Amino acid sequence: MTLWKHYHTPSTLDEALALLASYDGRARIVAGGTDLLLDIRHGHVPPQEALIDVTCIDGLNTMRLDGDTLLIGAGVTHSQIVGSDTLASRATCLVESCGVVGGPQVRNVGTLGGNVAHALPAGDGTTSLVALDAEVEVVHQGERRWLPIGELFLGPGVSLLDPTRDILVQFRVRLCGPREATAFKRIMRPQGVALPILGCAAWLRLDEAGERCEDARVCIGPVAKVPARATAVEEALRGAPVDEAAIERAVGAAHESLSPRTSKYRATAEYRQEMADVLLRRVLPLAAERARTGQAVPEGVGME
Ligand SMILES: Cc1cc2nc3c(=O)[nH]c(=O)nc-3n(C[C@H](O)[C@H](O)[C@H](O)COP(=O)(O)OP(=O)(O)OC[C@H]3O[C@@H](n4cnc5c(N)ncnc54)[C@H](O)[C@@H]3O)c2cc1C
């Protein structure tokens, strides 16, 4: 089976957009190909007249520090994320999530942009970017603009982007400052290689005394059709000391507000619900401890 006829490696965004326009819907963006090529092989996406590879585009395969913000090109691989000292210390959850994607071969070619553009509510990199409140720069319907990441997702596997015409360009992540920290953990089938049973990322900011939670952002996935913040869990944390009682209130809020579904390949809804409790009890104290001490060393990277 021929998966594509022509393969292009443009070096500028304009060149890539012109190529997409010239194929008029018969060509599609590819990055690492770890999702797309399987989708074509399994018949979920039709064979393509052409693939337009975005990983050689200037600026899409690099990261750039701009004050307290890191700009991450959509074509940056999971391995590049794992190798970033800045992300390890100041956006630790992203390193922890990209560090467990697939195995080393997948992480070496699979990209953060591909993870997000695939729009699955279980995507590991996506879960952390939502908790980090990342923004995404896109070229959509010919217009280049920034959006909050949440606005990108329309349904399972469906995003605002038409991959035959639009391009996800880069992410903007505000790095953790004093008394802020993040953590990510996931539950995976022991024999699993793709997508977790459940993942959870949290960002916390503590007060001056390092006791109360001033602000919180939490993303648990998959528990809905699109990756989204667990706002009831966040509400249960804000203003309270990050102690056992607050964490149990957060667990209670997760029970009341989240509705994971049963997946025949991964887990039942009930099991996922229980795992949400487990993950919150692991992730929240870890993020709080990192925020208190100002020390964050990614855990679990490359272990699965
Ligand atoms: C063995 C294996 C294990 C895996 N394990 C995990 C895992 O543990 N966790 C996890 O989250 N995922 C996992 N994945 C899925 C996949 O590797 C990741 O989602 C990866 O980040 C996808 O990136 P990619 O560059 O390969 O995307 P591609 O396959 O190149 O593209 C994916 C989709 O996004 C579109 N696209 C890509 N880049 C852009 C862009 N810049 N602009 C617009 N559209 C774009 C493509 O057209 C396509 O529709 C696994 C996959 C495999 C094969």
The ligand as an ORCA input file, in Angstrom:
! r2SCAN-3c Opt
* xyz 0 1
  C       4.594      2.898     19.838
  C       3.931      4.220     20.150
  C       3.835      4.627     21.460
  C       3.224      5.848     21.788
  N       3.130      6.213     23.097
  C       2.504      7.375     23.422
  C       2.394      7.762     24.779
  O       2.843      7.073     25.694
  N       1.760      8.936     25.057
  C       1.259      9.748     24.070
  O       0.712     10.801     24.361
  N       1.365      9.391     22.765
  C       1.960      8.240     22.407
  N       2.067      7.870     21.093
  C       1.472      8.710     20.062
  C       2.493      9.658     19.350
  O       3.781      9.163     19.369
  C       2.525     11.054     19.962
  O       1.217     11.601     20.000
  C       3.443     11.998     19.162
  O       3.674     13.141     19.926
  C       2.848     12.395     17.819
  O       3.748     13.294     17.209
  P       4.234     13.107     15.716
  O       5.200     14.202     15.461
  O       4.696     11.739     15.450
  O       2.843     13.393     14.954
  P       2.431     12.955     13.475
  O       2.090     11.519     13.464
  O       3.422     13.442     12.475
  O       1.107     13.842     13.332
  C      -0.034     13.596     14.139
  C      -1.196     14.444     13.620
  O      -0.939     15.830     13.823
  C      -0.867     16.532     12.568
  N       0.254     17.447     12.753
  C       1.518     17.138     13.205
  N       2.244     18.263     13.341
  C       1.438     19.300     12.988
  C       1.620     20.717     12.929
  N       2.774     21.325     13.281
  N       0.583     21.476     12.498
  C      -0.592     20.898     12.157
  N      -0.830     19.564     12.204
  C       0.178     18.790     12.613
  C      -0.663     15.463     11.506
  O      -1.220     15.839     10.247
  C      -1.442     14.302     12.114
  O      -2.818     14.490     11.910
  C       2.683      6.658     20.744
  C       2.803      6.241     19.411
  C       3.409      5.035     19.116
  C       3.525      4.612     17.675
*
